[in-house]
Amino acid sequence: MKLKIFATGGTFDKIYNEVDGSLIFKETHVNNMLHECKNKVDIEIETIMLIDSLYMKDHHRQEILNKCKSYEEDRIVITHGTDTMIETAKLLGDKIRDKTIVLTGSLIPYSFVKSDAHFNLGCAIAFAQILPRGVYIAMHGKIFSHDNVRKNKETLEFETIK
């Protein structure tokens, strides 16, 4: 089974800019993470964009949708910013029925100590291999259907709606 990972940015791929103290993008960390974890899954990685999801517009989501539709394999993981991950998941869930797509992200950048990025990516890869067709969000060991999830901004946790 082959798996595709599309990187789109978010906190997951941010790094600390020593010049001004901001968080910026240079490249996705997915390759490094898979190497560090001694991944054995057949994975192809493609960076679609590196953007904070707060700045993601409809045309960005359309680009993600187009990439998912055009990829011939049916197992996909998308790294994405957590602030608007649900909006992207809903679009994909409304438009794609013949693939298993799992979106994940992190609350702490991969490049920081105690990041949740490794765990979330590992869970997303595992979920993408075993779940039936559909669009899901994987965060902190939990899996959510695209149409039954919200981000609790007080606890910074994803939770089911119903």
Contacts in CASP RR format, 6 or more apart in sequence:
PFRMAT RR
TARGET T0000
AUTHOR 0000-0000-0000
METHOD contacts of the structure
MODEL  1
MKLKIFATGGTFDKIYNEVDGSLIFKETHVNNMLHECKNKVDIEIETIML
IDSLYMKDHHRQEILNKCKSYEEDRIVITHGTDTMIETAKLLGDKIRDKT
IVLTGSLIPYSFVKSDAHFNLGCAIAFAQILPRGVYIAMHGKIFSHDNVR
KNKETLEFETIK
1 41 0 8 1.000
1 42 0 8 1.000
1 75 0 8 1.000
1 129 0 8 1.000
2 42 0 8 1.000
2 43 0 8 1.000
2 44 0 8 1.000
2 73 0 8 1.000
2 75 0 8 1.000
3 41 0 8 1.000
3 42 0 8 1.000
3 43 0 8 1.000
3 44 0 8 1.000
3 73 0 8 1.000
3 75 0 8 1.000
3 76 0 8 1.000
3 77 0 8 1.000
3 125 0 8 1.000
3 128 0 8 1.000
3 129 0 8 1.000
4 43 0 8 1.000
4 44 0 8 1.000
4 45 0 8 1.000
4 46 0 8 1.000
4 71 0 8 1.000
4 73 0 8 1.000
4 75 0 8 1.000
4 76 0 8 1.000
4 77 0 8 1.000
5 30 0 8 1.000
5 43 0 8 1.000
5 44 0 8 1.000
5 45 0 8 1.000
5 46 0 8 1.000
5 76 0 8 1.000
5 77 0 8 1.000
5 78 0 8 1.000
5 79 0 8 1.000
5 125 0 8 1.000
6 46 0 8 1.000
6 47 0 8 1.000
6 48 0 8 1.000
6 64 0 8 1.000
6 67 0 8 1.000
6 68 0 8 1.000
6 76 0 8 1.000
6 77 0 8 1.000
6 78 0 8 1.000
6 79 0 8 1.000
7 13 0 8 1.000
7 28 0 8 1.000
7 30 0 8 1.000
7 45 0 8 1.000
7 46 0 8 1.000
7 47 0 8 1.000
7 48 0 8 1.000
7 50 0 8 1.000
7 78 0 8 1.000
7 79 0 8 1.000
8 47 0 8 1.000
8 48 0 8 1.000
8 49 0 8 1.000
8 50 0 8 1.000
8 51 0 8 1.000
8 53 0 8 1.000
8 56 0 8 1.000
8 60 0 8 1.000
8 64 0 8 1.000
8 78 0 8 1.000
8 79 0 8 1.000
8 80 0 8 1.000
8 81 0 8 1.000
8 88 0 8 1.000
9 25 0 8 1.000
9 28 0 8 1.000
9 49 0 8 1.000
9 50 0 8 1.000
9 51 0 8 1.000
9 52 0 8 1.000
9 53 0 8 1.000
9 79 0 8 1.000
9 80 0 8 1.000
9 81 0 8 1.000
10 50 0 8 1.000
10 51 0 8 1.000
10 52 0 8 1.000
10 53 0 8 1.000
10 79 0 8 1.000
10 80 0 8 1.000
10 81 0 8 1.000
10 82 0 8 1.000
10 105 0 8 1.000
11 23 0 8 1.000
11 52 0 8 1.000
11 81 0 8 1.000
11 82 0 8 1.000
11 105 0 8 1.000
11 106 0 8 1.000
11 107 0 8 1.000
11 108 0 8 1.000
11 109 0 8 1.000
12 29 0 8 1.000
12 79 0 8 1.000
12 80 0 8 1.000
12 81 0 8 1.000
12 104 0 8 1.000
12 105 0 8 1.000
12 106 0 8 1.000
12 109 0 8 1.000
12 110 0 8 1.000
12 117 0 8 1.000
12 120 0 8 1.000
12 121 0 8 1.000
13 25 0 8 1.000
13 27 0 8 1.000
13 28 0 8 1.000
13 29 0 8 1.000
13 30 0 8 1.000
13 50 0 8 1.000
13 79 0 8 1.000
13 109 0 8 1.000
13 110 0 8 1.000
14 23 0 8 1.000
14 24 0 8 1.000
14 25 0 8 1.000
14 52 0 8 1.000
14 109 0 8 1.000
14 111 0 8 1.000
15 23 0 8 1.000
15 24 0 8 1.000
15 25 0 8 1.000
15 26 0 8 1.000
15 109 0 8 1.000
15 111 0 8 1.000
16 23 0 8 1.000
16 109 0 8 1.000
16 111 0 8 1.000
16 112 0 8 1.000
17 23 0 8 1.000
17 24 0 8 1.000
23 109 0 8 1.000
25 50 0 8 1.000
25 51 0 8 1.000
26 50 0 8 1.000
27 47 0 8 1.000
27 50 0 8 1.000
28 45 0 8 1.000
28 47 0 8 1.000
28 50 0 8 1.000
28 79 0 8 1.000
29 110 0 8 1.000
29 111 0 8 1.000
29 117 0 8 1.000
30 45 0 8 1.000
30 79 0 8 1.000
30 121 0 8 1.000
31 45 0 8 1.000
32 110 0 8 1.000
33 110 0 8 1.000
33 117 0 8 1.000
33 118 0 8 1.000
33 121 0 8 1.000
34 43 0 8 1.000
34 45 0 8 1.000
36 118 0 8 1.000
37 118 0 8 1.000
37 122 0 8 1.000
39 125 0 8 1.000
41 125 0 8 1.000
41 129 0 8 1.000
43 125 0 8 1.000
46 67 0 8 1.000
48 63 0 8 1.000
48 64 0 8 1.000
48 67 0 8 1.000
49 60 0 8 1.000
49 63 0 8 1.000
51 60 0 8 1.000
52 81 0 8 1.000
52 83 0 8 1.000
53 80 0 8 1.000
53 81 0 8 1.000
53 82 0 8 1.000
53 83 0 8 1.000
53 84 0 8 1.000
53 85 0 8 1.000
53 88 0 8 1.000
54 83 0 8 1.000
54 84 0 8 1.000
56 84 0 8 1.000
56 87 0 8 1.000
56 88 0 8 1.000
61 87 0 8 1.000
61 88 0 8 1.000
61 91 0 8 1.000
64 78 0 8 1.000
64 88 0 8 1.000
64 91 0 8 1.000
64 92 0 8 1.000
65 91 0 8 1.000
65 92 0 8 1.000
65 95 0 8 1.000
65 96 0 8 1.000
68 76 0 8 1.000
68 78 0 8 1.000
68 92 0 8 1.000
68 96 0 8 1.000
68 99 0 8 1.000
68 101 0 8 1.000
69 95 0 8 1.000
69 96 0 8 1.000
74 98 0 8 1.000
74 99 0 8 1.000
74 100 0 8 1.000
74 133 0 8 1.000
75 99 0 8 1.000
75 100 0 8 1.000
75 128 0 8 1.000
75 129 0 8 1.000
76 99 0 8 1.000
76 100 0 8 1.000
76 101 0 8 1.000
76 102 0 8 1.000
76 128 0 8 1.000
77 101 0 8 1.000
77 102 0 8 1.000
77 103 0 8 1.000
77 104 0 8 1.000
77 121 0 8 1.000
77 124 0 8 1.000
77 125 0 8 1.000
77 128 0 8 1.000
78 88 0 8 1.000
78 101 0 8 1.000
78 102 0 8 1.000
78 103 0 8 1.000
78 104 0 8 1.000
79 103 0 8 1.000
79 104 0 8 1.000
79 105 0 8 1.000
79 121 0 8 1.000
80 88 0 8 1.000
80 103 0 8 1.000
80 104 0 8 1.000
80 105 0 8 1.000
81 105 0 8 1.000
82 105 0 8 1.000
82 106 0 8 1.000
82 107 0 8 1.000
82 139 0 8 1.000
82 151 0 8 1.000
82 158 0 8 1.000
83 151 0 8 1.000
85 103 0 8 1.000
85 105 0 8 1.000
85 137 0 8 1.000
85 151 0 8 1.000
86 137 0 8 1.000
86 146 0 8 1.000
86 149 0 8 1.000
86 150 0 8 1.000
86 151 0 8 1.000
88 103 0 8 1.000
89 101 0 8 1.000
89 103 0 8 1.000
89 135 0 8 1.000
89 136 0 8 1.000
89 137 0 8 1.000
89 146 0 8 1.000
89 149 0 8 1.000
90 146 0 8 1.000
90 147 0 8 1.000
92 101 0 8 1.000
92 103 0 8 1.000
92 135 0 8 1.000
92 146 0 8 1.000
93 101 0 8 1.000
93 134 0 8 1.000
93 135 0 8 1.000
93 146 0 8 1.000
93 147 0 8 1.000
96 134 0 8 1.000
96 135 0 8 1.000
97 133 0 8 1.000
97 134 0 8 1.000
98 133 0 8 1.000
99 133 0 8 1.000
99 134 0 8 1.000
100 128 0 8 1.000
100 131 0 8 1.000
100 132 0 8 1.000
100 133 0 8 1.000
100 134 0 8 1.000
100 136 0 8 1.000
101 128 0 8 1.000
101 134 0 8 1.000
101 135 0 8 1.000
101 136 0 8 1.000
102 124 0 8 1.000
102 127 0 8 1.000
102 128 0 8 1.000
102 131 0 8 1.000
102 135 0 8 1.000
102 136 0 8 1.000
102 137 0 8 1.000
102 138 0 8 1.000
102 143 0 8 1.000
103 124 0 8 1.000
103 135 0 8 1.000
103 136 0 8 1.000
103 137 0 8 1.000
103 138 0 8 1.000
104 120 0 8 1.000
104 121 0 8 1.000
104 123 0 8 1.000
104 124 0 8 1.000
104 137 0 8 1.000
104 138 0 8 1.000
104 139 0 8 1.000
105 117 0 8 1.000
105 120 0 8 1.000
105 121 0 8 1.000
105 139 0 8 1.000
106 115 0 8 1.000
106 116 0 8 1.000
106 117 0 8 1.000
106 120 0 8 1.000
107 116 0 8 1.000
107 156 0 8 1.000
108 114 0 8 1.000
108 115 0 8 1.000
108 116 0 8 1.000
108 117 0 8 1.000
109 115 0 8 1.000
109 117 0 8 1.000
110 117 0 8 1.000
110 118 0 8 1.000
116 140 0 8 1.000
119 140 0 8 1.000
119 141 0 8 1.000
120 138 0 8 1.000
120 139 0 8 1.000
120 140 0 8 1.000
120 141 0 8 1.000
123 138 0 8 1.000
123 140 0 8 1.000
123 141 0 8 1.000
123 143 0 8 1.000
124 138 0 8 1.000
127 136 0 8 1.000
127 138 0 8 1.000
127 143 0 8 1.000
131 143 0 8 1.000
134 145 0 8 1.000
134 146 0 8 1.000
135 145 0 8 1.000
135 146 0 8 1.000
136 143 0 8 1.000
136 144 0 8 1.000
136 145 0 8 1.000
136 146 0 8 1.000
137 143 0 8 1.000
137 144 0 8 1.000
137 146 0 8 1.000
137 149 0 8 1.000
137 158 0 8 1.000
138 144 0 8 1.000
139 157 0 8 1.000
139 158 0 8 1.000
140 157 0 8 1.000
140 158 0 8 1.000
142 158 0 8 1.000
144 158 0 8 1.000
144 159 0 8 1.000
144 160 0 8 1.000
148 160 0 8 1.000
148 161 0 8 1.000
148 162 0 8 1.000
149 158 0 8 1.000
149 159 0 8 1.000
149 160 0 8 1.000
149 161 0 8 1.000
150 158 0 8 1.000
150 159 0 8 1.000
150 161 0 8 1.000
151 157 0 8 1.000
151 158 0 8 1.000
152 158 0 8 1.000
152 159 0 8 1.000
END
